[in-house]
Amino acid sequence: MASDRFNGKPVKPDVDMLLDRVNAAPGGEASADAIAKVLGLDLATAKDRARYRTVSNAYRKALRALRGLDTRSEAGQIKFLTDKQALVQGSRGLHRIARSTGRLKARVDQCVDPRRLPTDEDKASHMLLTRELMALDEASRNAVKSAALPKEAGGLPRLRVVNGEKDS
């Protein structure tokens, strides 16, 4: 766990309590209110909301580490993913990495003019960075193509607000 305490209060006992009391079955879900009730928290107060966030994040990490159960926090609840949903989630993560790599490569290409760099060492570093980003971009795009799921894999449909595109 990233942090074992919240304002001096240990997180582990609360995580253990959730592991014992919440039925975390693939395909199921647990609402924030139900988890807060188990923890004895009032989500109307800022301090309890912060405690809930800390404990629920540690709980999700513990589920992944101890039970191999992936989760997703969505619309005020924790969804326990089936193997198929977790596979789709992993595929989306790979797409996210590929897009991020492409954006970083474009940023370096657009914003750094090697002719304006002061030293030969800086110019060599730029050339190395550009070469490695090109290789990483190509490798990540190839990985996305080779690991692409069939369209019928479905998963968790959602709307992307950024571009207004439907992501399925």
VEXNURO-467637 format. One record per residue (C-alpha): x, y, z; residue in three letters; chain; residue number from 1. Coordinates in nm, 4 decimals. Layout:
% residues N
c1=X	c2=Y	c3=Z	residuo=ALA	cadena=A	num=NUM
...
//
This chain:
% residues 168
c1=0.0000	c2=0.0000	c3=0.0000	residuo=MET	cadena=A	num=1
c1=0.1188	c2=0.3503	c3=-0.0781	residuo=ALA	cadena=A	num=2
c1=0.0426	c2=0.4779	c3=0.2702	residuo=SER	cadena=A	num=3
c1=-0.0330	c2=0.2726	c3=0.5768	residuo=ASP	cadena=A	num=4
c1=-0.1719	c2=0.5671	c3=0.7740	residuo=ARG	cadena=A	num=5
c1=-0.4254	c2=0.8455	c3=0.7329	residuo=PHE	cadena=A	num=6
c1=-0.3791	c2=1.1356	c3=0.9763	residuo=ASN	cadena=A	num=7
c1=-0.1973	c2=0.8975	c3=1.2098	residuo=GLY	cadena=A	num=8
c1=-0.4706	c2=0.6324	c3=1.1978	residuo=LYS	cadena=A	num=9
c1=-0.3667	c2=0.2970	c3=1.0436	residuo=PRO	cadena=A	num=10
c1=-0.5418	c2=0.1966	c3=0.7211	residuo=VAL	cadena=A	num=11
c1=-0.4753	c2=-0.1785	c3=0.7366	residuo=LYS	cadena=A	num=12
c1=-0.7426	c2=-0.2651	c3=0.9987	residuo=PRO	cadena=A	num=13
c1=-1.0092	c2=-0.0939	c3=0.7878	residuo=ASP	cadena=A	num=14
c1=-0.8875	c2=-0.2660	c3=0.4710	residuo=VAL	cadena=A	num=15
c1=-0.8936	c2=-0.6032	c3=0.6497	residuo=ASP	cadena=A	num=16
c1=-1.2481	c2=-0.5292	c3=0.7699	residuo=MET	cadena=A	num=17
c1=-1.3590	c2=-0.4542	c3=0.4121	residuo=LEU	cadena=A	num=18
c1=-1.1899	c2=-0.7703	c3=0.2848	residuo=LEU	cadena=A	num=19
c1=-1.3918	c2=-0.9694	c3=0.5425	residuo=ASP	cadena=A	num=20
c1=-1.7282	c2=-0.7942	c3=0.5164	residuo=ARG	cadena=A	num=21
c1=-1.7709	c2=-0.6840	c3=0.1539	residuo=VAL	cadena=A	num=22
c1=-1.8671	c2=-0.9527	c3=-0.0964	residuo=ASN	cadena=A	num=23
c1=-1.6151	c2=-0.8786	c3=-0.3706	residuo=ALA	cadena=A	num=24
c1=-1.7228	c2=-1.1154	c3=-0.6456	residuo=ALA	cadena=A	num=25
c1=-1.6355	c2=-1.0643	c3=-1.0127	residuo=PRO	cadena=A	num=26
c1=-1.9208	c2=-0.8837	c3=-1.1857	residuo=GLY	cadena=A	num=27
c1=-2.0480	c2=-0.7371	c3=-0.8598	residuo=GLY	cadena=A	num=28
c1=-2.0313	c2=-0.3904	c3=-0.7147	residuo=GLU	cadena=A	num=29
c1=-2.0255	c2=-0.2109	c3=-0.3814	residuo=ALA	cadena=A	num=30
c1=-2.1653	c2=0.1378	c3=-0.3331	residuo=SER	cadena=A	num=31
c1=-1.9720	c2=0.4096	c3=-0.1553	residuo=ALA	cadena=A	num=32
c1=-2.2528	c2=0.4330	c3=0.1008	residuo=ASP	cadena=A	num=33
c1=-2.2318	c2=0.0614	c3=0.1804	residuo=ALA	cadena=A	num=34
c1=-1.8544	c2=0.0770	c3=0.2223	residuo=ILE	cadena=A	num=35
c1=-1.8799	c2=0.3935	c3=0.4324	residuo=ALA	cadena=A	num=36
c1=-2.1383	c2=0.2199	c3=0.6531	residuo=LYS	cadena=A	num=37
c1=-1.9016	c2=-0.0744	c3=0.7116	residuo=VAL	cadena=A	num=38
c1=-1.6254	c2=0.1722	c3=0.8002	residuo=LEU	cadena=A	num=39
c1=-1.8519	c2=0.3863	c3=1.0175	residuo=GLY	cadena=A	num=40
c1=-1.7927	c2=0.6972	c3=0.8073	residuo=LEU	cadena=A	num=41
c1=-2.0248	c2=0.9856	c3=0.7230	residuo=ASP	cadena=A	num=42
c1=-1.9580	c2=1.0897	c3=0.3622	residuo=LEU	cadena=A	num=43
c1=-2.1175	c2=1.4292	c3=0.4307	residuo=ALA	cadena=A	num=44
c1=-1.8015	c2=1.5444	c3=0.6107	residuo=THR	cadena=A	num=45
c1=-1.4833	c2=1.6326	c3=0.4230	residuo=ALA	cadena=A	num=46
c1=-1.2600	c2=1.4440	c3=0.6681	residuo=LYS	cadena=A	num=47
c1=-1.4619	c2=1.1226	c3=0.6352	residuo=ASP	cadena=A	num=48
c1=-1.4680	c2=1.1552	c3=0.2532	residuo=ARG	cadena=A	num=49
c1=-1.0883	c2=1.1826	c3=0.2556	residuo=ALA	cadena=A	num=50
c1=-1.0639	c2=0.8805	c3=0.4875	residuo=ARG	cadena=A	num=51
c1=-1.3025	c2=0.6872	c3=0.2605	residuo=TYR	cadena=A	num=52
c1=-1.0912	c2=0.7689	c3=-0.0449	residuo=ARG	cadena=A	num=53
c1=-0.7704	c2=0.6585	c3=0.1284	residuo=THR	cadena=A	num=54
c1=-0.9153	c2=0.3326	c3=0.2619	residuo=VAL	cadena=A	num=55
c1=-1.1069	c2=0.2441	c3=-0.0562	residuo=SER	cadena=A	num=56
c1=-0.7957	c2=0.2952	c3=-0.2708	residuo=ASN	cadena=A	num=57
c1=-0.5949	c2=0.0745	c3=-0.0343	residuo=ALA	cadena=A	num=58
c1=-0.8794	c2=-0.1821	c3=-0.0415	residuo=TYR	cadena=A	num=59
c1=-0.8785	c2=-0.1902	c3=-0.4229	residuo=ARG	cadena=A	num=60
c1=-0.5002	c2=-0.2405	c3=-0.4243	residuo=LYS	cadena=A	num=61
c1=-0.5345	c2=-0.5202	c3=-0.1684	residuo=ALA	cadena=A	num=62
c1=-0.8009	c2=-0.6932	c3=-0.3798	residuo=LEU	cadena=A	num=63
c1=-0.5669	c2=-0.6844	c3=-0.6782	residuo=ARG	cadena=A	num=64
c1=-0.2659	c2=-0.8072	c3=-0.4807	residuo=ALA	cadena=A	num=65
c1=-0.4326	c2=-1.0698	c3=-0.2611	residuo=LEU	cadena=A	num=66
c1=-0.7195	c2=-1.1996	c3=-0.4750	residuo=ARG	cadena=A	num=67
c1=-0.6198	c2=-1.1058	c3=-0.8282	residuo=GLY	cadena=A	num=68
c1=-0.9449	c2=-0.9106	c3=-0.8603	residuo=LEU	cadena=A	num=69
c1=-0.9331	c2=-0.5931	c3=-1.0668	residuo=ASP	cadena=A	num=70
c1=-1.1699	c2=-0.3106	c3=-0.9839	residuo=THR	cadena=A	num=71
c1=-1.2957	c2=0.0114	c3=-1.1307	residuo=ARG	cadena=A	num=72
c1=-1.4308	c2=0.3103	c3=-0.9434	residuo=SER	cadena=A	num=73
c1=-1.7299	c2=0.4474	c3=-1.1299	residuo=GLU	cadena=A	num=74
c1=-2.0298	c2=0.6648	c3=-1.0414	residuo=ALA	cadena=A	num=75
c1=-1.9834	c2=0.6440	c3=-0.6652	residuo=GLY	cadena=A	num=76
c1=-1.9263	c2=0.2716	c3=-0.6482	residuo=GLN	cadena=A	num=77
c1=-1.6566	c2=0.0122	c3=-0.6830	residuo=ILE	cadena=A	num=78
c1=-1.7148	c2=-0.2373	c3=-0.9626	residuo=LYS	cadena=A	num=79
c1=-1.5469	c2=-0.5765	c3=-0.9331	residuo=PHE	cadena=A	num=80
c1=-1.4437	c2=-0.6708	c3=-1.2847	residuo=LEU	cadena=A	num=81
c1=-1.4863	c2=-1.0082	c3=-1.4479	residuo=THR	cadena=A	num=82
c1=-1.1834	c2=-1.1515	c3=-1.6276	residuo=ASP	cadena=A	num=83
c1=-1.3216	c2=-1.0315	c3=-1.9613	residuo=LYS	cadena=A	num=84
c1=-1.3806	c2=-0.6783	c3=-1.8273	residuo=GLN	cadena=A	num=85
c1=-1.0300	c2=-0.6724	c3=-1.6788	residuo=ALA	cadena=A	num=86
c1=-0.8906	c2=-0.7790	c3=-2.0170	residuo=LEU	cadena=A	num=87
c1=-1.0749	c2=-0.4915	c3=-2.1866	residuo=VAL	cadena=A	num=88
c1=-0.9459	c2=-0.2551	c3=-1.9163	residuo=GLN	cadena=A	num=89
c1=-0.5890	c2=-0.3734	c3=-1.9847	residuo=GLY	cadena=A	num=90
c1=-0.6365	c2=-0.3211	c3=-2.3571	residuo=SER	cadena=A	num=91
c1=-0.7574	c2=0.0327	c3=-2.2919	residuo=ARG	cadena=A	num=92
c1=-0.4483	c2=0.0919	c3=-2.0783	residuo=GLY	cadena=A	num=93
c1=-0.2288	c2=-0.0149	c3=-2.3686	residuo=LEU	cadena=A	num=94
c1=-0.4134	c2=0.2280	c3=-2.5980	residuo=HIS	cadena=A	num=95
c1=-0.3655	c2=0.5038	c3=-2.3399	residuo=ARG	cadena=A	num=96
c1=0.0110	c2=0.4391	c3=-2.3327	residuo=ILE	cadena=A	num=97
c1=0.0317	c2=0.4464	c3=-2.7131	residuo=ALA	cadena=A	num=98
c1=-0.1575	c2=0.7758	c3=-2.7342	residuo=ARG	cadena=A	num=99
c1=0.0522	c2=0.9292	c3=-2.4582	residuo=SER	cadena=A	num=100
c1=0.3736	c2=0.8233	c3=-2.6315	residuo=THR	cadena=A	num=101
c1=0.2543	c2=0.9787	c3=-2.9568	residuo=GLY	cadena=A	num=102
c1=0.1680	c2=1.3058	c3=-2.7825	residuo=ARG	cadena=A	num=103
c1=0.5082	c2=1.3205	c3=-2.6116	residuo=LEU	cadena=A	num=104
c1=0.6865	c2=1.2543	c3=-2.9411	residuo=LYS	cadena=A	num=105
c1=0.4848	c2=1.5316	c3=-3.1093	residuo=ALA	cadena=A	num=106
c1=0.5596	c2=1.7725	c3=-2.8239	residuo=ARG	cadena=A	num=107
c1=0.9340	c2=1.7154	c3=-2.8494	residuo=VAL	cadena=A	num=108
c1=0.9204	c2=1.7449	c3=-3.2303	residuo=ASP	cadena=A	num=109
c1=0.7188	c2=2.0679	c3=-3.2212	residuo=GLN	cadena=A	num=110
c1=0.8698	c2=2.2460	c3=-2.9235	residuo=CYS	cadena=A	num=111
c1=1.2405	c2=2.1707	c3=-2.9384	residuo=VAL	cadena=A	num=112
c1=1.4489	c2=2.3141	c3=-3.2192	residuo=ASP	cadena=A	num=113
c1=1.7856	c2=2.1377	c3=-3.2020	residuo=PRO	cadena=A	num=114
c1=1.9524	c2=2.4276	c3=-3.3852	residuo=ARG	cadena=A	num=115
c1=1.8764	c2=2.6534	c3=-3.0892	residuo=ARG	cadena=A	num=116
c1=2.0222	c2=2.4178	c3=-2.8311	residuo=LEU	cadena=A	num=117
c1=2.3375	c2=2.5725	c3=-2.6800	residuo=PRO	cadena=A	num=118
c1=2.5792	c2=2.2772	c3=-2.6728	residuo=THR	cadena=A	num=119
c1=2.6639	c2=1.9787	c3=-2.8866	residuo=ASP	cadena=A	num=120
c1=2.5846	c2=1.7597	c3=-2.5874	residuo=GLU	cadena=A	num=121
c1=2.2295	c2=1.9012	c3=-2.5770	residuo=ASP	cadena=A	num=122
c1=2.1917	c2=1.8415	c3=-2.9511	residuo=LYS	cadena=A	num=123
c1=2.3110	c2=1.4819	c3=-2.9097	residuo=ALA	cadena=A	num=124
c1=2.0653	c2=1.4338	c3=-2.6197	residuo=SER	cadena=A	num=125
c1=1.7836	c2=1.5675	c3=-2.8369	residuo=HIS	cadena=A	num=126
c1=1.8752	c2=1.3328	c3=-3.1202	residuo=MET	cadena=A	num=127
c1=1.8858	c2=1.0372	c3=-2.8791	residuo=LEU	cadena=A	num=128
c1=1.5533	c2=1.1361	c3=-2.7217	residuo=LEU	cadena=A	num=129
c1=1.3891	c2=1.1738	c3=-3.0628	residuo=THR	cadena=A	num=130
c1=1.5202	c2=0.8374	c3=-3.1797	residuo=ARG	cadena=A	num=131
c1=1.4038	c2=0.6588	c3=-2.8649	residuo=GLU	cadena=A	num=132
c1=1.0609	c2=0.8241	c3=-2.8752	residuo=LEU	cadena=A	num=133
c1=1.0190	c2=0.7182	c3=-3.2384	residuo=MET	cadena=A	num=134
c1=1.1062	c2=0.3601	c3=-3.1444	residuo=ALA	cadena=A	num=135
c1=0.8753	c2=0.3680	c3=-2.8419	residuo=LEU	cadena=A	num=136
c1=0.5923	c2=0.5164	c3=-3.0479	residuo=ASP	cadena=A	num=137
c1=0.6278	c2=0.2500	c3=-3.3158	residuo=GLU	cadena=A	num=138
c1=0.6555	c2=-0.0304	c3=-3.0594	residuo=ALA	cadena=A	num=139
c1=0.3491	c2=0.0856	c3=-2.8664	residuo=SER	cadena=A	num=140
c1=0.1410	c2=0.1191	c3=-3.1841	residuo=ARG	cadena=A	num=141
c1=0.2480	c2=-0.2305	c3=-3.2951	residuo=ASN	cadena=A	num=142
c1=0.1619	c2=-0.3664	c3=-2.9507	residuo=ALA	cadena=A	num=143
c1=-0.1864	c2=-0.2147	c3=-2.9710	residuo=VAL	cadena=A	num=144
c1=-0.2426	c2=-0.3726	c3=-3.3133	residuo=LYS	cadena=A	num=145
c1=-0.1127	c2=-0.7160	c3=-3.2164	residuo=SER	cadena=A	num=146
c1=-0.3001	c2=-0.7245	c3=-2.8849	residuo=ALA	cadena=A	num=147
c1=-0.6250	c2=-0.5850	c3=-3.0267	residuo=ALA	cadena=A	num=148
c1=-0.9358	c2=-0.7507	c3=-2.8931	residuo=LEU	cadena=A	num=149
c1=-1.2093	c2=-0.8688	c3=-3.1266	residuo=PRO	cadena=A	num=150
c1=-1.4891	c2=-0.6127	c3=-3.1550	residuo=LYS	cadena=A	num=151
c1=-1.7357	c2=-0.8445	c3=-2.9829	residuo=GLU	cadena=A	num=152
c1=-1.5250	c2=-0.8412	c3=-2.6620	residuo=ALA	cadena=A	num=153
c1=-1.7475	c2=-0.5538	c3=-2.5514	residuo=GLY	cadena=A	num=154
c1=-1.6594	c2=-0.4798	c3=-2.1933	residuo=GLY	cadena=A	num=155
c1=-1.7568	c2=-0.1568	c3=-2.0310	residuo=LEU	cadena=A	num=156
c1=-1.8984	c2=0.0843	c3=-2.2916	residuo=PRO	cadena=A	num=157
c1=-1.8529	c2=0.4527	c3=-2.2155	residuo=ARG	cadena=A	num=158
c1=-1.8751	c2=0.7855	c3=-2.3877	residuo=LEU	cadena=A	num=159
c1=-1.5660	c2=0.9954	c3=-2.4364	residuo=ARG	cadena=A	num=160
c1=-1.6448	c2=1.3560	c3=-2.3662	residuo=VAL	cadena=A	num=161
c1=-1.3151	c2=1.4966	c3=-2.4878	residuo=VAL	cadena=A	num=162
c1=-1.3824	c2=1.4570	c3=-2.8588	residuo=ASN	cadena=A	num=163
c1=-1.7449	c2=1.3524	c3=-2.8395	residuo=GLY	cadena=A	num=164
c1=-1.6503	c2=1.0105	c3=-2.9787	residuo=GLU	cadena=A	num=165
c1=-1.8137	c2=0.6938	c3=-2.8586	residuo=LYS	cadena=A	num=166
c1=-1.5569	c2=0.4588	c3=-2.7079	residuo=ASP	cadena=A	num=167
c1=-1.6627	c2=0.0960	c3=-2.7001	residuo=SER	cadena=A	num=168
//
